[in-house]
């Protein structure tokens, strides 16, 4: 079953991206691109959920609609 967690992305001065989450304690991921960082964060989240056994009520189930920030350059 898929769950949705909120990820905070931050661009570091070195040009790398850092992902953390208030939903899953201990989730920290770093990558060269946003895509790579999110992929690493997904793997880390999966491992933390398996190891820490988060109850289903702590994580939001994916509904038919949700908001997603879309960044558009002008």
Kinemage of the C-alpha trace (Angstrom):
@kinemage 1
@onewidth
@group {chain A} dominant
@subgroup {mainchain}
@vectorlist {calphas} color= white
{ca unk a 1} P 0.000 0.000 0.000
{ca unk a 2} L 1.322 3.439 -0.903
{ca unk a 3} L 1.456 6.254 1.633
{ca unk a 4} L 2.118 9.950 1.191
{ca unk a 5} L 4.637 11.829 3.300
{ca unk a 6} L 5.621 15.471 3.160
{ca unk a 7} L 9.212 16.156 2.129
{ca unk a 8} L 11.083 19.407 2.696
{ca unk a 9} L 13.636 20.157 -0.050
{ca unk a 10} L 16.412 22.678 0.392
{ca unk a 11} L 19.132 23.743 -2.022
{ca unk a 12} L 22.451 23.841 -0.202
{ca unk a 13} L 25.163 26.451 -0.885
{ca unk a 14} L 27.312 23.687 -2.419
{ca unk a 15} L 24.660 23.202 -5.107
{ca unk a 16} L 23.353 19.905 -3.691
{ca unk a 17} L 19.786 19.286 -2.515
{ca unk a 18} L 18.790 18.123 0.966
{ca unk a 19} L 15.496 16.374 1.757
{ca unk a 20} L 14.066 15.927 5.255
{ca unk a 21} L 10.633 15.054 6.588
{ca unk a 22} L 8.674 15.840 9.741
{ca unk a 23} L 6.489 12.803 8.974
{ca unk a 24} L 9.299 10.249 9.334
{ca unk a 25} L 11.890 10.913 11.998
{ca unk a 26} L 15.426 10.331 10.752
{ca unk a 27} L 14.708 10.819 7.058
{ca unk a 28} L 17.622 12.710 5.508
{ca unk a 29} L 18.608 12.438 1.847
{ca unk a 30} L 21.054 14.374 -0.284
{ca unk a 31} L 21.505 14.429 -4.060
{ca unk a 32} L 22.845 16.401 -7.006
{ca unk a 33} L 19.401 17.016 -8.525
{ca unk a 34} L 15.879 17.303 -7.158
{ca unk a 35} L 14.937 14.078 -8.915
{ca unk a 36} L 17.916 12.173 -7.509
{ca unk a 37} L 17.259 13.558 -4.018
{ca unk a 38} L 13.596 12.500 -4.113
{ca unk a 39} L 14.547 9.021 -5.330
{ca unk a 40} L 17.018 8.633 -2.457
{ca unk a 41} L 14.447 10.030 0.004
{ca unk a 42} L 11.890 7.456 -1.190
{ca unk a 43} L 14.348 4.609 -0.568
{ca unk a 44} L 15.327 5.966 2.855
{ca unk a 45} L 11.658 6.426 3.815
{ca unk a 46} L 10.829 2.870 2.759
{ca unk a 47} L 13.677 1.471 4.878
{ca unk a 48} L 12.790 3.607 7.905
{ca unk a 49} L 9.122 2.587 7.695
{ca unk a 50} L 10.108 -1.097 7.556
{ca unk a 51} L 12.618 -0.798 10.419
{ca unk a 52} L 10.614 1.467 12.711
{ca unk a 53} L 7.216 -0.059 11.924
{ca unk a 54} L 5.298 3.207 11.569
{ca unk a 55} L 1.581 2.615 12.149
{ca unk a 56} L -0.592 3.300 9.115
{ca unk a 57} L -2.411 6.114 10.937
{ca unk a 58} L 0.764 8.227 11.058
{ca unk a 59} L 1.116 8.332 7.296
{ca unk a 60} L -1.499 9.653 4.894
{ca unk a 61} L -3.018 7.302 2.375
{ca unk a 62} L -2.900 8.486 -1.223
{ca unk a 63} L -6.239 9.833 -2.315
{ca unk a 64} L -7.543 10.429 -5.804
{ca unk a 65} L -6.382 14.045 -5.697
{ca unk a 66} L -3.630 15.955 -3.941
{ca unk a 67} L -1.614 19.142 -4.314
{ca unk a 68} L 1.826 19.133 -5.926
{ca unk a 69} L 4.026 22.205 -6.230
{ca unk a 70} L 5.002 22.849 -9.836
{ca unk a 71} L 7.947 25.177 -10.415
{ca unk a 72} L 7.845 27.073 -13.705
{ca unk a 73} L 10.685 29.284 -14.854
{ca unk a 74} L 9.859 32.525 -16.614
